[in-house]
């Protein structure tokens, strides 16, 4: 049975917390930065992470990703981000499949054009390594 498989990966964010976690006012930004550091030190990966959603159908893949995510819990992050990210990954999957169909059509047309000429075309050597 054909189906779309969704995979969600979470990784530590590489970007600095300072200057990236909030942009409200200096006091709020500093408080948010402190909270984020405290949460990370307590082992909360979701306090400052990068999220990637991958949609796979057969050999085709689509994805969406977002960095600088800051959440108290995995559940909060998934509630706020995953519905839209899943839709985006599926839309990217569909676009990649449409591109593959167009590319295959172009390749088939080129093969159809060249096939009768194979054996009649001049052969030249190309320099190798």
C-alpha positions in Angstrom: 0.0 0.0 0.0 1.4 3.4 -1.0 1.7 5.9 1.8 3.5 9.0 2.9 5.9 8.5 5.8 6.6 11.5 8.0 9.8 11.7 10.1 10.6 14.5 12.6 14.2 15.1 13.7 15.3 17.4 16.4 18.8 18.7 16.8 20.7 21.1 19.0 20.7 24.6 17.4 24.1 25.8 16.3 23.2 29.5 16.4 24.0 31.6 19.6 21.1 32.1 21.9 22.0 35.7 22.5 20.4 38.0 20.0 18.4 35.2 18.4 16.0 33.8 21.0 13.8 37.0 21.3 13.4 40.5 19.9 10.9 42.2 22.1 12.9 44.6 24.4 16.2 44.3 26.3 14.7 43.2 29.6 12.4 40.5 28.0 15.2 39.4 25.7 17.7 38.9 28.6 15.1 37.0 30.6 14.3 34.7 27.6 18.0 34.1 27.1 18.5 33.2 30.8 15.5 30.9 30.7 16.8 29.2 27.5 20.3 28.6 29.0 18.7 27.3 32.2 16.5 24.9 30.3 19.4 23.7 28.1 21.5 23.1 31.2 18.6 21.1 32.7 18.6 18.9 29.6 15.7 20.4 27.7 16.7 20.1 24.0 13.5 21.8 22.9 14.5 25.0 24.6 16.9 25.8 21.7 16.7 23.4 18.8 16.4 22.9 15.0 13.5 20.9 13.6 13.4 19.0 10.3 10.3 17.3 9.0 10.7 14.8 6.1 7.9 13.4 4.0 8.8 10.2 2.0 6.7 8.4 -0.6 8.6 5.6 -2.3 11.9 7.0 -3.5 10.7 10.6 -3.3 11.4 13.0 -0.4 10.2 16.5 0.6 11.2 18.4 3.7 10.7 21.5 5.8 13.0 22.8 8.5 13.1 25.5 11.1 15.8 26.6 13.4 16.0 28.8 16.5 13.0 27.1 18.1 12.5 27.6 21.8 9.9 25.7 23.7 9.3 24.4 27.2 8.3 21.0 26.1 8.4 18.7 23.0 4.6 18.7 23.1 4.4 22.5 22.9 6.8 22.5 20.0 4.8 19.8 18.2 1.5 21.5 18.8 2.7 24.8 17.5 5.0 23.8 14.6 4.3 20.3 13.3 0.9 20.8 11.6 2.3 23.5 9.3 5.7 21.8 8.8 4.1 18.5 7.9 2.0 20.3 5.2 5.1 22.1 3.9 7.0 18.9 3.7 4.2 17.1 1.8 3.9 20.1 -0.6 7.7 19.9 -1.2 7.4 16.2 -1.7 4.6 16.8 -4.3 6.8 19.4 -6.0 9.8 17.1 -6.2 7.6 14.3 -7.6 6.2 16.7 -10.3 9.8 17.7 -11.1 10.8 14.1 -11.4 7.9 13.5 -13.9 9.0 16.5 -16.0 12.6 15.4 -15.9 11.7 11.8 -16.9 9.6 13.1 -19.8 12.5 15.3 -21.0 14.9 12.4 -20.8 12.5 10.0 -22.6 12.1 12.5 -25.4 15.9 13.0 -25.7 16.4 9.2 -25.7 13.7 8.8 -28.4 15.4 11.4 -30.5 18.9 9.9 -30.1 18.1 6.2 -30.2 17.8 5.8 -34.0 21.1 7.6 -34.4 23.1 5.4 -32.1 25.5 3.4 -34.2 25.5 6.0 -36.9 26.9 8.9 -34.9 30.6 9.7 -35.1 32.5 8.5 -32.1 35.1 10.7 -30.4 37.4 10.0 -27.5 37.1 12.1 -24.4 40.1 12.6 -22.1 39.8 10.7 -18.8 41.8 10.9 -15.6 
